[in-house]
Amino acid sequence: MSSAVAGRPMLKSRLLPLALLLLLCGCQPRPQAAADPLDRCLAYQDAMDGLRLPVQVDRAKWPGPPEACQPPVLTVTGTASAADLEKALGFRARIQVQGPPDLPPASRQDQPAHLGALRAQVRVPPAAVTGRAASIAVELHNSGPLPLRGVWGLNTVEYELLTPRGEVVRFGPQGSGLLAGLSLDCPAASLCTGGITFDLPLNRFNPALPLSPGRYALRVRLRDLEVDGQTFSATLPDVALTVIR
């Protein structure tokens, strides 16, 4: 363990009286105001930990020598803008935001969708509790006379969760709990085994921002699904997802 990490609890205990004083007077120091590099690093980290915006921080890269503790370069996923993030953080930083994939609606309005001999259909729970994760499944049924085998992985599934007004509140696969490199076994005229499943966190990329109860539309796209040497891509028809408290 580095001396900087080991000294963090002692540093925080020394700064606690100052923090209480600042809280009472309604003041909040900005990270750049800290003269000591370790104090600045702690302030940067506390600012990121305290975000109340619809984003998750995927990566924070600290440029320059460690003793300088310059503002981090951030890679985030979510629906907030870089300008809003910088304002909330209280320091200037280079921020790269991974936004929604803007999935087109399905070209077919009927269920299920077709990928060659496979029929695909999204299954959701009758209701899902806000703040938790909903288990989503994409069922694949082989409608042909011959058995098929396929492979799916992390990049096979994209999704968006939309409000009735079409606002995207969650998307993936970032942070969706997808597994990778799984095989599909599809007997003739039967449901495939080893189906595609993933967890959908019911928050706005931040545990502090659970989704409001209501009905949402889940849009799923399968991309480059390999089945017996052929590759298929398709956006599946939207499915209603009910979120409750």
PALO-211176 format. One line per 5 residues: number of its first residue (from 1); their letters; for each residue x, y, z of N, C-alpha, C, O. Coordinates in steps of 0.001 Angstrom, whole numbers, plus 500000, padded with zeros to 6 digits. Last residue first. Layout:
BEGIN
NUM = A = X,Y,Z,X,Y,Z,X,Y,Z,X,Y,Z ~ ... .
***
This chain:
BEGIN
245 = RIVTL = 457559,500657,493101,458364,500939,494303,458610,499657,495083,459266,499683,496125 ~ 457945,499496,489668,457176,499802,490870,458125,500128,492017,459332,499909,491923 ~ 457750,499505,486187,458623,499717,487340,457767,500164,488519,456963,501088,488397 ~ 457170,497510,483439,456529,498245,484526,457460,498297,485728,457904,497263,486227 ~ 457886,497627,480099,458440,497226,481389,457831,498117,482467,457962,499340,482413 .
240 = AVDPL = 457017,496532,476857,456685,497363,478016,457285,496769,479284,457204,495563,479516 ~ 459251,496365,474139,458474,495625,475130,458235,496537,476329,459147,497236,476769 ~ 459730,496859,470616,459752,497349,471992,458829,496521,472877,457781,496043,472443 ~ 461134,494321,468484,460035,495222,468850,460093,495613,470325,460459,494803,471176 ~ 464716,494411,467970,463490,493701,468305,462396,494699,468673,462696,495804,469125 .
235 = TASFT = 466894,494873,465339,466273,495525,466486,464934,494857,466738,464110,494745,465831 ~ 469507,492649,464313,468117,493095,464228,467730,493827,465497,468165,493470,466592 ~ 471816,490628,462578,471596,491814,463406,470154,492255,463223,469634,492239,462108 ~ 473821,487698,462125,472522,488362,462072,472507,489563,463011,473098,489532,464091 ~ 475949,485660,460247,475852,486751,461216,474539,487488,461021,474181,487858,459903 .
230 = QGDVE = 476762,482169,460015,476092,483364,459517,475971,484392,460639,475901,484043,461818 ~ 477846,479982,461307,478664,480674,460322,478023,481899,459711,478679,482613,458952 ~ 475719,479278,463095,476189,478371,462043,476919,479104,460918,476651,478881,459737 ~ 475371,482471,464022,474607,481223,464019,475049,480397,462821,474791,480763,461674 ~ 476180,485272,465862,476711,484242,464973,475915,482948,465132,475801,482403,466230 .
225 = LDRLR = 475040,488496,465836,474813,487188,466455,475238,486110,465464,474714,486044,464352 ~ 475364,491286,465339,476383,490299,464950,476256,489001,465737,477246,488472,466242 ~ 473191,492325,467794,474181,492764,466814,475204,491662,466596,475827,491172,467538 ~ 469953,493052,468748,470969,492006,468647,471913,492378,467511,471478,492705,466406 ~ 468490,495482,470755,469045,495177,469436,470085,494082,469579,470983,494164,470418 .
220 = VRLAY = 465577,496490,472440,466760,495625,472413,467196,495404,470970,466373,495169,470085 ~ 463877,498660,474482,464240,498397,473083,465567,497642,473065,466562,498113,473616 ~ 461268,499006,476637,462604,498428,476510,462839,498066,475052,462103,497274,474464 ~ 459482,501637,477968,459634,500781,476789,461081,500313,476714,462007,501124,476725 ~ 457725,501820,481116,458808,502183,480220,458791,501237,479020,458167,500177,479057 .
215 = RGPSL = 455544,503036,483537,455748,502130,482404,456817,502693,481482,456809,503870,481124 ~ 456513,503573,487007,455739,503816,485795,456038,502776,484735,456697,501769,484996 ~ 458605,505243,489385,457658,504177,489037,456848,504559,487801,456540,505732,487586 ~ 461780,506521,488376,460433,506795,488870,459522,505636,488500,459648,505090,487404 ~ 464862,504907,489212,463841,505282,488238,462518,505573,488929,462178,504953,489937 .
210 = PLAPN = 467219,506411,491516,466379,505297,491053,465316,505799,490084,464918,506963,490127 ~ 469896,507792,492054,468822,508250,491162,468013,507056,490654,468108,506716,489475 ~ 471943,506704,493459,471200,507777,494123,470023,508275,493292,469234,509091,493767 ~ 473142,504969,491681,472267,504406,492711,471453,505455,493453,470401,505147,494011 ~ 473098,505832,488357,473551,506313,489654,472621,505735,490712,471416,505982,490657 .
205 = FRNLP = 471879,505401,485960,473344,505278,486002,473930,505718,487341,475135,505950,487442 ~ 469198,505651,487050,469723,506492,485972,471252,506563,486077,471832,507634,486258 ~ 468058,502270,487568,468419,503607,488026,469009,504362,486843,469280,503792,485786 ~ 467768,499382,487433,466659,500326,487323,466998,501626,488048,466328,502025,489001 ~ 469884,497425,485450,469765,498227,486677,468700,499307,486499,468729,500059,485525 .
200 = LDFTI = 469269,494462,484058,469021,495866,483733,468871,496655,485035,467823,496565,485675 ~ 471146,491647,483126,470530,492409,484209,470431,493876,483811,471385,494458,483295 ~ 470432,489221,480543,471234,490286,481142,470427,490972,482234,469199,490893,482268 ~ 470660,486449,478257,470096,487096,479439,471016,488219,479901,472226,488176,479679 ~ 470001,484233,475733,470636,485511,476020,469927,486167,477202,468721,486410,477146 .
195 = GGTCL = 470154,480636,476419,469621,481872,475857,470319,483122,476357,471124,483073,477286 ~ 470705,477943,476586,471809,478891,476719,471419,480245,476181,472230,480935,475563 ~ 468600,476624,473931,469113,476622,475297,470355,477506,475361,470982,477788,474341 ~ 465843,477562,471891,467286,477447,472089,467613,477405,473580,466968,478077,474385 ~ 462959,475633,471281,463547,476790,471936,465040,476551,472151,465448,475460,472548 .
190 = SAAPC = 462561,474011,468044,462557,474062,469509,463168,475368,469999,463802,476104,469244 ~ 463058,473034,465442,461691,473354,465870,461554,473425,467389,460564,472961,467954 ~ 466092,471473,466335,465102,471759,465293,463730,471981,465919,463296,471233,466795 ~ 467903,473113,469021,467367,471934,468323,466317,472343,467291,465733,473424,467374 ~ 470365,475139,469570,468999,475302,469080,468549,474047,468330,468789,473930,467128 .
185 = DLSLG = 472425,476517,471821,472118,475215,471239,470644,475225,470872,469778,475308,471743 ~ 474875,478961,472104,473455,478684,471938,473301,477324,471277,473972,477022,470290 ~ 477446,479965,474412,476970,479267,473223,475463,479065,473279,474862,479006,474351 ~ 479100,482991,475362,478222,481869,475662,477671,481267,474380,477456,481966,473390 ~ 480758,485297,475515,481268,484046,474980,480420,482833,475284,480958,481738,475451 .
180 = ALLGS = 479799,486995,478576,480383,486963,477239,480777,485554,476844,481091,484719,477692 ~ 477086,488632,480288,478147,487643,480218,478621,487537,478775,477912,487947,477856 ~ 476198,491851,481504,476183,490859,480435,477355,489896,480570,478467,490291,480920 ~ 475771,493901,483296,475975,492555,483826,475937,491476,482768,475677,490313,483076 ~ 475660,496484,482482,474413,495728,482448,474567,494309,482964,473578,493581,483059 .
175 = GQPGF = 477673,498359,482162,477161,498109,483496,475924,497255,483557,475203,497276,484554 ~ 476858,498927,478857,477684,499365,479967,476990,499080,481294,475858,499509,481518 ~ 475413,498098,476506,475681,497133,477576,476472,497627,478768,476756,496822,479655 ~ 472615,500263,477505,473705,499328,477746,474338,498896,476433,473865,499276,475362 ~ 470751,502789,479276,471128,502065,478071,472314,501183,478395,472947,501339,479440 .
170 = RVVEG = 468157,504864,480514,469177,503841,480780,469498,503157,479463,468614,502966,478627 ~ 466506,506758,479544,466932,506902,480937,468005,505888,481320,468680,506044,482338 ~ 465531,508575,476794,466342,507427,477202,466843,507668,478625,467524,508660,478887 ~ 462265,509595,476082,463537,509954,476714,464264,508692,477165,463684,507842,477840 ~ 459728,509119,475086,460867,508771,474255,462210,509166,474825,463215,509083,474120 .
165 = RPTLL = 457606,509440,476719,457925,510579,475844,459147,510316,474969,459558,511184,474199 ~ 457608,507140,478267,456556,507300,477250,456808,508467,476296,456281,508481,475184 ~ 461208,506415,478344,459968,506867,478957,458889,506943,477877,459201,506826,476692 ~ 463249,503541,477604,462688,504838,477245,461422,505133,478042,460658,504226,478374 ~ 466258,501968,477516,465016,502033,478278,464481,503446,478126,465150,504422,478465 .
160 = EYEVT = 468045,500105,475113,467669,501413,475628,466371,501260,476405,465485,500508,476000 ~ 470800,497885,474370,469424,498173,474772,469280,499632,475171,470252,500302,475519 ~ 472538,495311,472645,472428,496714,473017,470987,496950,473459,470066,496291,472976 ~ 474419,492352,472511,473183,493003,472940,473411,494483,473212,474349,494863,473912 ~ 476960,491529,471779,475818,491053,471002,474564,491865,471287,473731,492048,470399 .
155 = NLGWV = 479173,492093,473248,478785,493078,472247,477576,492656,471427,477201,493347,470480 ~ 479469,489854,474931,479242,491171,475508,478705,492164,474491,477865,492998,474831 ~ 477919,487209,472959,478837,487735,473964,478484,489151,474360,477357,489604,474159 ~ 477071,484041,471433,476801,485440,471735,477727,485889,472853,478257,485068,473602 ~ 476730,481629,468914,477577,482187,469968,477174,483641,470173,476962,484380,469211 .
150 = GRLPL = 474916,478605,467924,475319,480002,467834,476184,480412,469008,476357,479661,469968 ~ 473552,476045,465907,474393,476431,467038,474857,477865,466829,475152,478283,465709 ~ 470629,474140,465065,471534,475257,464855,472359,475491,466116,471933,475183,467229 ~ 468962,471449,463333,469512,472059,464549,470524,473150,464196,471187,473087,463161 ~ 466335,471943,460894,467683,471489,461236,468154,472153,462532,467788,473296,462804 .
145 = PGSNH = 463916,473073,460228,463951,471617,460405,465313,471078,460836,465441,469887,461115 ~ 463253,476193,462123,463640,475382,460976,463703,473896,461279,463563,473486,462432 ~ 462861,477809,464255,461660,477408,463522,461972,476496,462342,461061,476068,461633 ~ 464158,478114,467308,464533,477618,465988,463282,477101,465290,462715,476082,465685 ~ 463992,480957,469259,463308,479714,468898,463698,479341,467477,463582,480151,466557 .
140 = LEVAI = 465201,482720,471978,465418,482390,470570,464808,481020,470298,465072,480052,471012 ~ 464563,485334,474226,464322,483944,473848,464503,483778,472348,464022,484586,471554 ~ 466278,487252,476238,465923,487230,474817,465798,485769,474419,466795,485058,474290 ~ 465495,488585,479425,465875,487436,478599,465442,487674,477158,464374,488229,476900 ~ 466410,490344,482352,465851,490381,481000,466367,489177,480215,467534,488802,480330 .
135 = SAARG = 465804,491239,485580,466396,490178,484762,465669,490122,483421,464463,489881,483367 ~ 466492,494384,486996,465506,493502,486374,466223,492490,485498,467143,492841,484758 ~ 467764,495499,490051,468066,495078,488684,466977,494134,488192,466590,493199,488893 ~ 466530,498403,491881,467123,497072,491788,467432,496754,490321,467368,497631,489460 ~ 465332,500831,491534,466565,500777,492301,467241,499429,492285,468414,499322,492641 .
130 = TVAAP = 462002,499514,491429,462962,500576,491147,464165,500502,492078,464038,500158,493253 ~ 461193,496231,490593,461290,497218,491667,462371,498247,491338,463504,497894,491011 ~ 458972,495219,488005,460336,495275,488537,460430,496431,489519,459826,497484,489311 ~ 456598,492865,486741,456899,494160,487355,458296,494081,487947,458751,493008,488344 ~ 456858,490622,485103,455582,491353,485148,455730,492743,485754,455063,493686,485328 .
125 = PVRVQ = 460093,490734,483363,459235,490347,484488,457927,491137,484466,457877,492215,483872 ~ 460348,490079,479798,460617,490906,480971,459738,490428,482118,458725,489774,481873 ~ 461736,488912,476808,460900,488580,477957,461326,489441,479146,462512,489526,479465 ~ 461755,489304,473322,462233,489801,474609,461228,489448,475697,460025,489655,475538 ~ 462477,486969,470786,461449,487667,471545,462002,488051,472918,462635,487239,473593 .
120 = ARLAG = 463167,485685,467552,463666,486304,468785,462560,487097,469461,461800,487807,468804 ~ 463595,482819,465652,462658,483860,466060,463115,484380,467413,463416,483599,468315 ~ 465770,481642,463094,465515,481917,464508,464474,483016,464674,464467,484005,463942 ~ 466396,481423,460471,465429,480453,460987,465084,480697,462455,464202,480035,463001 ~ 466976,484832,460302,467077,483570,459589,465990,482628,460080,464811,482982,460106 .
115 = LHAPQ = 465475,486144,462665,466883,486179,462300,467178,484861,461599,467583,483888,462237 ~ 462531,487981,463334,463148,486831,462674,464614,487117,462369,464957,488192,461878 ~ 460529,488750,466249,461389,489129,465133,462077,487887,464581,462192,486871,465266 ~ 457165,487491,467003,458570,487791,467288,459321,488258,466056,458806,488171,464941 ~ 455491,490650,466927,456404,489733,467604,456161,488336,467050,455035,488028,466659 .
110 = DQRSA = 455284,493354,464588,454752,492137,465194,455858,491359,465888,457019,491407,465480 ~ 456496,495415,463340,455698,495744,464509,455139,494511,465204,454579,494616,466295 ~ 459729,495800,462028,458530,494972,462115,457795,495313,463401,458423,495481,464446 ~ 461768,497517,462566,461067,497697,461296,459786,496886,461249,458856,497232,460521 ~ 462178,499003,465771,462096,497803,464936,461313,498097,463667,460325,498831,463686 .
105 = PPLDP = 463893,502189,465943,462813,501256,466292,462783,500082,465329,463299,500161,464214 ~ 467462,502492,466380,466250,502723,465590,465155,501773,466044,465449,500662,466486 ~ 469208,503698,469202,468740,502533,468454,467498,502884,467645,466576,503510,468170 ~ 471235,505409,470435,470208,505869,469489,469740,504724,468594,469867,504789,467371 ~ 473008,504790,472446,473341,504321,471098,472352,504775,470032,472591,504556,468845 .
100 = PGQVQ = 473718,507551,474723,472862,506472,474219,473246,506058,472799,473752,506876,472030 ~ 477258,508353,475379,475820,508557,475423,475041,507393,474840,475623,506363,474500 ~ 480009,508799,477172,479432,507775,476301,477921,507868,476436,477361,507511,477472 ~ 481993,511618,477405,480708,511044,477788,480258,510036,476734,480138,510369,475555 ~ 484950,512676,478710,484385,511985,477556,483128,511255,478008,483180,510387,478879 .
95 = IRARF = 486464,515546,479873,485427,514558,480149,484909,513989,478834,484481,514733,477953 ~ 488940,517228,481497,488597,516641,480198,487654,515471,480455,487999,514526,481164 ~ 487911,519794,483796,488486,518487,483478,488139,518121,482047,487180,518630,481467 ~ 487651,522027,486467,487757,521856,485025,488466,520542,484734,489486,520220,485344 ~ 485404,521452,489206,486747,521651,488661,486724,521379,487166,485901,520613,486664 .
90 = GLAKE = 482895,520839,490123,483567,521992,490702,484997,522166,490255,485740,522944,490854 ~ 481052,518913,489428,482307,518492,490049,483038,519652,490715,483710,519479,491731 ~ 479018,520378,488208,478724,519644,489439,480000,519241,490172,480029,519228,491402 ~ 480381,521377,485950,479779,522300,486919,479531,521608,488252,479799,522179,489309 ~ 481053,519019,484648,482115,519905,485117,481588,520878,486166,482267,521167,487151 .
85 = LDAAS = 478475,518046,484050,479386,517299,484911,480466,518202,485496,480754,518152,486692 ~ 477509,519951,482287,476818,519748,483563,477715,519011,484555,477715,519313,485749 ~ 479373,519547,480197,479285,520842,480871,478599,520717,482227,479050,521308,483208 ~ 478830,516954,479365,480137,517233,479962,480113,518556,480716,480756,518686,481758 ~ 475459,515973,480304,476447,516557,479404,477763,516788,480137,477807,516814,481367 .
80 = ATGTV = 473990,512775,481158,474346,514158,481474,475403,514654,480492,476149,513861,479918 ~ 473590,510099,480707,472802,511033,479903,473069,512490,480250,472426,513372,479681 ~ 476398,507779,480517,475154,508309,481056,474516,509323,480136,474842,509408,478952 ~ 479698,507155,481484,478551,506687,480716,477294,507257,481349,477137,507226,482569 ~ 482979,508650,481204,481741,508354,481919,480692,507846,480944,480781,508074,479737 .
75 = TLVPP = 486232,509321,481869,485382,508641,480895,484144,508175,481641,484238,507401,482594 ~ 488303,512090,482672,487200,511200,483018,486538,510605,481786,486312,511293,480791 ~ 491315,512954,483958,490621,512816,482678,489561,511731,482871,489887,510590,483196 ~ 491647,514936,486983,491617,513680,486229,490941,513834,484875,490111,514720,484671 ~ 493876,517657,487660,492501,517170,487503,492457,515925,486624,493162,515862,485617 .
70 = QCAEP = 497024,516567,489175,496250,517397,488270,494830,516849,488158,494589,515697,488519 ~ 499146,515893,491156,497700,515685,491327,496895,516677,490494,496176,517518,491033 ~ 501887,515910,491486,501228,517135,491024,499725,517089,491251,499098,518117,491508 ~ 502700,513402,492201,502839,514441,493212,502178,515756,492797,501932,516620,493638 ~ 502353,511881,489859,501406,511737,490972,501482,512880,491974,500466,513288,492536 .
65 = PGPWK = 502732,513758,486779,503310,513031,487913,502332,512974,489080,501560,513912,489280 ~ 500032,513472,484306,501182,514083,484956,501707,513255,486110,501191,512173,486390 ~ 496564,512523,484920,497710,512886,484076,498847,513477,484901,498654,513920,486033 ~ 494691,509904,485871,495358,511050,486486,496595,511409,485662,497582,510674,485697 ~ 491563,508878,484810,493001,508810,484551,493653,510086,485070,493226,511196,484753 .
60 = ARDVQ = 488891,507055,485570,489496,508335,485932,491007,508194,485786,491647,507473,486551 ~ 486067,505489,484164,487525,505553,484287,487946,506963,484663,487418,507943,484137 ~ 483333,505563,484519,483956,504311,484091,485463,504315,484334,486057,503288,484665 ~ 480954,506853,486493,482344,507098,486109,482991,505757,485789,483175,504919,486672 ~ 477681,507289,485344,478594,506465,486122,480002,506719,485593,480212,506790,484382 .
55 = VPLRL = 474982,509654,485617,476189,509126,484975,476867,508146,485919,476653,508174,487131 ~ 472927,511778,486338,472706,510460,485725,473904,509971,484919,473847,509885,483693 ~ 474304,513171,489418,473871,513296,488030,473716,511903,487434,474294,510945,487945 ~ 475549,513613,491802,474124,513299,491810,473531,513536,490426,472414,514033,490283 ~ 478730,512761,493129,477922,513177,491980,476470,512736,492140,476200,511614,492567 .
50 = GDMAD = 480552,512055,495093,479327,512738,495493,478446,513190,494347,477494,513939,494570 ~ 482777,510992,493880,481932,510096,494672,480588,510736,495009,479594,510032,495189 ~ 483869,513318,492764,483346,512268,491885,482410,511328,492636,481379,510915,492107 ~ 484581,514677,495108,483655,515307,494168,483048,514272,493231,481856,514329,492929 ~ 486421,512906,496210,485170,513159,496924,484136,513796,496003,482947,513492,496102 .
45 = QYALC = 488477,513134,494303,487779,511863,494479,486445,512060,495193,485446,511446,494819 ~ 489240,515838,494662,488773,515365,493358,487949,514085,493518,486866,513960,492947 ~ 490044,515719,497354,488916,516569,496974,488359,516162,495617,487143,516140,495429 ~ 492240,514021,497201,491086,513624,498005,489855,514433,497619,488748,513897,497564 ~ 493902,515613,495596,493460,514298,495121,492228,513828,495885,491285,513302,495293 .
40 = RDLPD = 494279,517811,497316,493597,517992,496035,493070,516663,495512,491936,516581,495042 ~ 495672,516599,499408,494373,517211,499680,493585,517392,498387,492377,517159,498352 ~ 497971,515918,498007,497117,514855,498530,495733,515385,498848,494732,514715,498595 ~ 499041,518495,497402,498585,517588,496337,497669,516482,496837,496694,516139,496169 ~ 497973,521400,499143,498663,520121,499236,498142,519163,498167,496928,519017,498023 .
35 = AAAQP = 496121,523413,498555,497529,523596,498204,498283,522277,498205,499144,522058,497354 ~ 492955,523524,497171,493820,522810,498112,495271,522925,497658,495610,522580,496525 ~ 491568,524622,495104,491947,525513,496195,492893,524849,497184,493563,525535,497955 ~ 490774,522698,493328,491982,523445,492982,492470,524321,494124,493631,524729,494142 ~ 488368,521746,494555,489596,520945,494596,490855,521739,494297,491893,521508,494916 .
30 = RPQCG = 486758,524276,496575,486940,523603,495302,488269,522856,495322,489198,523266,496018 ~ 484952,524121,499654,486172,524397,498903,486188,523646,497579,485692,522524,497480 ~ 482050,525603,500589,482543,524329,500073,483779,524588,499230,483673,525219,498178 ~ 480127,527015,503276,481191,527098,502279,481572,525703,501812,481431,524733,502557 ~ 478407,527237,505366,477830,527098,504036,478851,527179,502934,478496,527388,501774 .
25 = CLLLL = 479321,527219,507890,479288,528533,507249,478731,528466,505841,478588,529493,505178 ~ 479157,524520,508468,478363,525461,509251,478268,526822,508573,477245,527499,508674 ~ 481012,523453,506661,479609,523076,506546,478722,524075,507265,477663,524447,506758 ~ 483383,524507,507626,482928,524906,506299,481456,524592,506105,480730,525356,505468 ~ 483492,523139,510066,483416,524592,510045,482897,525094,508711,482067,526002,508664 .
20 = LALPL = 483741,520520,509157,482564,520902,509935,482388,522412,509943,481268,522911,509840 ~ 486235,520665,507897,485051,520354,507096,483782,520752,507833,482845,521265,507221 ~ 487894,521155,510082,487765,522168,509045,486524,521936,508211,485829,522886,507851 ~ 487597,518701,511485,487151,519968,512088,486976,521077,511065,486028,521857,511151 ~ 488659,516896,509403,487268,516853,509835,486827,518141,510516,485765,518657,510169 .
15 = LRSKL = 491330,516791,508767,490518,517755,508031,489086,517831,508525,488350,518731,508121 ~ 492320,514767,510332,492825,516114,510570,491958,517166,509905,491849,518290,510393 ~ 490969,512624,509250,490700,512956,510643,491201,514357,510969,490598,515062,511778 ~ 492075,512576,506691,490660,512921,506835,490337,513304,508274,489529,514203,508508 ~ 494676,511772,507307,494443,513075,506699,493005,513512,506892,492736,514669,507215 .
10 = MPRGA = 494245,509222,508279,494802,510219,509185,494542,511619,508661,494232,512537,509421 ~ 493232,507974,505918,492397,508087,507117,492903,509150,508076,492109,509906,508635 ~ 495548,508368,504084,494247,508992,503847,493379,509065,505101,492816,510128,505361 ~ 497959,507119,504282,497780,508336,505057,496424,508968,504918,496147,509989,505548 ~ 497826,505007,502537,497847,504707,503960,497579,505944,504789,497031,505845,505886 .
5 = VASSM = 497973,506382,500107,496737,505683,500455,496676,505420,501944,495625,505580,502565 ~ 500587,507396,500302,499471,508319,500074,498162,507687,500481,497325,508331,501114 ~ 502188,505157,500571,502081,506042,501724,500924,507005,501574,500324,507407,502570 ~ 500589,502238,499141,501409,503427,499068,501204,504280,500300,500194,504161,500993 ~ 500859,498810,500000,500000,500000,500000,500892,501235,500000,501852,501295,500767 .
***
